[in-house]
Amino acid sequence: MSSNSDHDLDRMAMGGDDDFPMMAPPPPMGATEFMLQLAIHGAFSFGRRVLLAPVTRVATLLTVEGELVRQGRIVDEGKDGQRPGFDGIIGCIKHIYIREGPYGYFRGVWTEAVASVPCTIIEEMSSSLVSSAVEAILGERAAGMPQISLLLWSIAASAAVAQISSVVHDPTQTVVTCLLGDTIPAPVGGNNGEPTSYKFSGARAATKAIYQRHGLKGFFRGVSLAAGASVAYRGSYYLLLHLFLSNLSREAQTAYGIWFARILAVVAGLVAQPIEVVRRRLMLTAGEDEPPYKGVVDCVRTIVRTEGVATLWSGFRVRMLFTLAGFALTVVQDFVSRPQSSPKQA
């Protein structure tokens, strides 16, 4: 089970997890079986990334919208010229098509797919390591522990996995964010003015710029938020889910459990979104000569002071809408796949 915030938010978009996380590590597999499972997972993961690429691109741009305004990358695109920005989800979609063309919706998808390979490997390894450690600590006591205690242990384990995985995950996500959060500004001097281009032509250019300006530390500007993002999303989701389900009868859980799970996925995303906004901004500014934020606290203070508290939830609407769409598809799929009762024979 994934532990980093990107996968958590992707799962939120598709409706969230249905079950509590398992404490026990998966059964050991042979090398051949492991490689086969990894290949299958990689193929499905890439297909999912391609399908979700337009949504991911729009969500990322809206998440860092305030930063792009500060950099002057988007100017006077607000509604009726009242404020700079994309003017909502539709405005962002139009901006990508007008400035970048259809390819813009899939910018960075190959880089993200390639980067996901080492991220998946290190995540599986760290997940197995942490699960084994938790099992060794709890031992036979786990069988007699209350479910809420096991849940807290599981959330802590997920946070540990996220923090360990961030050693590989954060550098790759920093480069990916520099691509997905970059856009082509309006031509200087109007539509007939001097044409503009991306800040980074590709992953190599972004990596080179970050390393030349700040060295290896430039790739870890959001590393301190890895565990916090996992706790914010998973903690709020599973704790609220446990609270609701523990007060429902078995029949009510069966009838309404999926509805509660999907609604709570939105609530969990609402809790985690400010961390995602700050994290993405720190990553996006890694390639600047002088990053505008000294750290997490300074980034939060600057955003609140200059743009308002609501900016910390930038990009949440598109994720929420996609969550509802994913939920609707789940309901339709469940209805279609449900066995239809045949008419009784006379």
C-alpha positions in Angstrom: 0.0 0.0 0.0 1.4 3.3 -1.1 2.4 5.8 1.6 3.5 9.0 -0.2 1.1 11.9 -0.6 0.9 11.8 -4.4 -0.4 8.2 -4.4 -2.7 9.0 -1.5 -4.2 11.9 -3.3 -4.5 9.9 -6.5 -6.4 7.3 -4.5 -8.5 10.0 -3.1 -9.4 11.0 -6.7 -10.5 7.5 -7.4 -12.6 7.4 -4.2 -10.2 6.4 -1.4 -9.4 3.1 0.3 -12.1 0.8 1.4 -10.4 -1.2 4.1 -8.1 -0.6 7.0 -4.4 -1.1 6.3 -3.0 -4.5 7.1 -0.4 -4.7 9.8 1.2 -8.0 8.7 3.8 -7.9 5.9 2.9 -9.7 2.7 4.1 -13.3 2.3 7.6 -13.6 0.9 7.9 -14.2 -2.9 10.6 -15.6 -5.1 12.8 -13.4 -7.3 10.9 -14.4 -10.5 7.5 -13.8 -8.9 8.6 -10.5 -7.5 9.9 -9.3 -10.9 6.7 -10.5 -12.6 4.5 -8.7 -10.0 6.7 -5.6 -10.4 6.3 -5.6 -14.2 2.5 -6.0 -14.0 2.3 -3.3 -11.4 4.4 -1.0 -13.6 2.3 -1.6 -16.7 -0.9 -0.8 -14.9 0.7 2.1 -13.1 1.8 3.6 -16.4 -1.6 3.2 -18.0 -3.2 4.8 -15.0 -0.8 7.7 -15.2 -1.5 8.3 -18.8 -5.3 8.3 -18.2 -5.0 10.6 -15.2 -2.3 12.8 -16.8 -4.6 15.7 -17.8 -6.2 15.8 -14.4 -2.8 15.6 -12.7 -1.5 18.4 -14.8 -4.5 20.7 -14.2 -4.5 19.9 -10.4 -0.7 20.6 -10.2 -1.0 24.0 -12.0 -3.9 25.1 -9.8 -2.1 23.9 -6.7 0.9 26.2 -7.5 -1.2 29.0 -9.2 -0.2 31.6 -6.6 3.5 30.8 -7.2 3.1 31.1 -11.0 1.5 34.5 -10.4 4.4 35.6 -8.2 6.9 34.5 -10.9 4.9 36.4 -13.6 4.3 33.2 -15.5 0.6 33.8 -15.6 -0.7 37.4 -15.7 -4.0 39.1 -16.3 -5.8 35.8 -17.0 -8.3 36.3 -14.2 -12.0 36.8 -14.8 -12.7 40.2 -16.4 -9.1 41.1 -15.6 -9.9 41.4 -11.9 -7.0 39.3 -10.7 -4.2 37.3 -12.3 -4.6 33.6 -12.4 -6.3 30.8 -14.3 -9.9 31.7 -13.5 -10.7 28.3 -12.1 -10.6 24.8 -13.6 -12.1 25.6 -17.0 -9.7 28.6 -17.3 -6.7 26.4 -16.5 -7.8 23.8 -19.1 -8.2 26.5 -21.7 -4.8 28.0 -20.8 -3.0 24.7 -21.4 -4.7 24.1 -24.7 -4.1 27.7 -26.0 -0.5 28.1 -24.7 0.8 24.6 -25.0 -1.5 22.6 -27.3 -2.9 19.1 -26.6 0.5 17.8 -25.6 0.4 20.1 -22.6 -2.1 17.9 -20.9 0.5 15.1 -20.9 3.6 17.1 -20.0 5.9 15.2 -17.7 4.0 11.9 -18.0 7.1 10.0 -19.3 9.3 11.5 -16.6 6.9 10.6 -13.9 6.5 7.1 -15.2 10.3 6.5 -15.3 10.7 8.1 -11.9 8.0 5.8 -10.4 10.1 2.7 -11.0 12.8 3.4 -8.3 10.1 5.0 -6.1 8.0 1.8 -6.2 11.0 -0.4 -5.5 12.2 1.7 -2.5 8.7 2.0 -1.2 8.1 -1.8 -1.4 11.4 -2.4 0.4 10.8 0.1 3.1 7.2 -1.0 3.6 8.4 -4.6 4.1 11.1 -3.4 6.5 8.7 -1.3 8.6 6.0 -4.0 8.6 8.5 -6.5 9.8 9.7 -4.1 12.5 6.2 -3.4 13.7 5.4 -7.1 13.8 8.6 -7.8 15.8 7.7 -5.0 18.3 4.1 -6.0 18.8 4.5 -9.8 18.5 1.6 -11.8 19.9 0.2 -8.7 21.7 -1.3 -7.5 18.4 -4.0 -10.2 18.5 -5.4 -8.7 21.8 -5.0 -5.0 21.0 -8.0 -2.8 20.3 -8.6 -1.9 16.7 -7.9 1.7 17.3 -4.5 0.9 18.7 -3.6 -1.2 15.7 -4.9 1.6 13.5 -2.6 4.1 15.2 0.4 1.8 14.8 -0.5 1.4 11.1 -0.6 5.2 10.6 2.7 5.6 12.3 4.1 2.8 10.1 2.8 4.5 7.0 4.5 7.7 8.1 7.8 5.9 8.6 7.5 4.3 5.1 6.8 7.7 3.6 9.8 9.3 5.3 12.2 6.5 4.3 10.9 6.5 0.7 11.3 10.3 0.5 15.0 9.8 0.0 14.3 8.6 -3.5 10.8 9.9 -4.0 11.4 13.6 -3.2 14.2 14.2 -5.7 12.2 12.7 -8.5 9.0 14.5 -7.5 10.9 17.8 -7.4 11.9 17.4 -11.1 8.3 16.2 -12.0 6.8 19.2 -10.2 9.1 21.6 -12.1 7.7 20.1 -15.3 4.0 19.8 -14.4 4.0 23.2 -12.6 5.7 25.0 -15.4 3.7 26.6 -18.2 4.1 28.8 -21.3 3.2 32.4 -20.4 1.3 34.7 -22.7 3.5 36.4 -25.4 5.3 39.5 -24.2 3.4 42.5 -25.6 0.2 40.6 -26.3 -0.8 37.9 -28.7 1.4 39.4 -31.5 4.3 40.0 -29.2 7.5 38.1 -28.6 6.8 34.3 -28.1 7.6 32.7 -24.8 8.6 29.2 -23.7 8.7 26.8 -20.8 11.1 27.6 -18.0 12.5 24.1 -18.3 12.6 22.3 -21.6 12.6 18.9 -20.0 13.6 16.8 -17.0 17.3 17.1 -17.8 17.2 20.9 -17.9 15.3 21.0 -14.6 17.7 18.6 -12.9 20.7 20.5 -14.2 19.3 23.9 -13.1 18.5 22.6 -9.6 21.9 20.9 -9.1 23.9 23.9 -10.4 22.1 26.3 -8.1 21.7 24.4 -4.9 23.5 21.0 -5.2 21.9 17.9 -3.9 20.0 19.7 -1.1 17.9 21.4 -3.8 16.1 18.2 -4.4 15.0 17.8 -0.8 13.2 21.1 -0.1 10.0 19.3 0.7 11.4 16.2 2.4 10.4 17.3 5.9 6.7 17.1 4.9 6.8 13.5 3.7 5.6 11.9 7.0 3.3 14.8 7.7 1.5 14.4 4.4 1.0 10.7 5.1 -0.3 11.3 8.6 -2.6 14.1 7.5 -4.3 12.1 4.8 -4.2 8.6 6.2 -4.6 9.6 9.8 -7.7 11.7 9.2 -9.2 9.2 6.7 -8.8 6.0 8.7 -9.5 7.6 12.1 -12.8 9.1 10.9 -13.7 6.0 9.0 -13.2 3.9 12.2 -15.2 6.5 14.2 -18.1 6.3 11.8 -18.1 2.6 11.2 -17.8 1.7 14.9 -21.1 3.5 15.6 -23.0 1.7 12.8 -24.6 -1.7 12.8 -23.3 -4.5 10.6 -26.2 -4.0 8.2 -25.6 -0.2 8.1 -21.9 -0.8 7.4 -22.7 -3.0 4.5 -25.3 -0.6 3.1 -23.6 2.7 3.7 -19.9 1.9 4.3 -18.8 2.8 0.8 -20.6 6.1 0.9 -18.9 7.1 4.2 -15.5 5.9 2.8 -15.8 8.2 -0.3 -17.1 11.2 1.7 -14.3 10.8 4.2 -11.8 10.6 1.4 -12.8 14.1 0.4 -12.5 15.2 4.0 -9.0 13.7 4.3 -8.0 15.5 1.1 -9.2 18.7 2.6 -7.0 18.2 5.6 -3.9 17.2 3.5 -4.2 19.8 0.8 -2.4 22.7 2.6 0.6 20.3 3.1 0.5 19.5 -0.6 0.4 23.2 -1.6 3.4 24.0 0.5 5.3 20.9 -0.6 4.7 21.6 -4.3 5.7 25.3 -3.9 9.0 24.3 -2.2 9.7 21.9 -5.0 8.7 24.2 -7.8 11.0 27.0 -6.6 14.0 24.6 -6.2 15.3 25.7 -9.6 15.4 29.4 -8.8 18.6 31.3 -8.0 17.2 32.5 -4.7 14.2 30.5 -3.6 11.6 32.8 -2.0 11.0 30.6 1.0 13.5 29.7 3.6 11.5 26.6 4.7 8.1 25.2 5.5 7.1 27.7 8.1 8.3 30.7 6.0 6.4 29.3 3.0 3.2 29.1 5.0 3.6 32.5 6.5 4.3 34.1 3.1 1.4 32.5 1.5 -1.0 33.5 4.2 0.4 37.1 4.4 0.5 37.8 0.7 -2.3 35.7 -0.8 -4.7 34.7 2.0 -5.4 31.5 4.0 -7.7 30.2 1.2 -4.6 29.8 -1.1 -3.5 26.9 1.1 -6.4 24.9 -0.5 -5.5 25.8 -4.1 -6.2 22.9 -6.4 -8.6 21.1 -4.0 -11.7 21.7 -6.1 -10.4 19.8 -9.1 -9.4 16.9 -6.9 -12.8 17.0 -5.1 -14.7 17.0 -8.5 -12.6 14.1 -9.7 -13.3 12.3 -6.5 -17.0 12.6 -7.0 -16.6 11.5 -10.7 -14.6 8.5 -9.6 -17.3 7.7 -7.0 -20.1 8.0 -9.6 -18.2 5.6 -11.8 -17.8 3.2 -8.9 -21.5 3.3 -8.2 -22.4 2.7 -11.8 -19.9 -0.1 -12.1 -21.3 -1.7 -9.0 -24.9 -1.4 -10.3 -24.0 -2.9 -13.7 -22.0 -5.8 -12.3 -24.6 -6.6 -9.7 -26.4 -9.9 -10.5 -29.8 -9.2 -11.9 -32.6 -11.3 -10.5 -34.3 -13.5 -13.1 -38.1 -13.7 -13.3 -39.6 -16.6 -11.4 -40.5 -19.6 -13.4 -44.2 -20.3 -13.5 
